[in-house]
Amino acid sequence: MNTIKRAVAVLDCLAAARVPLGVTEISKCLGLSKGTISRILSDLEKEQMVVQDPVSHRHALGIKLLELGLMAQSNVDLRSA
């Protein structure tokens, strides 16, 4: 699995959980090492696609995804979809 597919898989895992998750939980969800998950989460945090709670150290989807979703929504004709 390439890096982009892994990053999307992390985002999908977080979205499906609907609650913040820790590195170990994401690792188990995807069958990837905790080191790999930590690196992906770090990169996603830098792009504001994921946020980390400073107390629990759990991760959740970030504001950048909302921004991208709203931009995508403006390009979709809901009547034809």
Secondary structure as UniProt FT lines:
FT   HELIX           3..17
FT   HELIX           23..30
FT   HELIX           34..46
FT   TURN            47..48
FT   STRAND          50..52
FT   TURN            54..56
FT   STRAND          59..61
FT   HELIX           63..74
FT   TURN            78..80
//
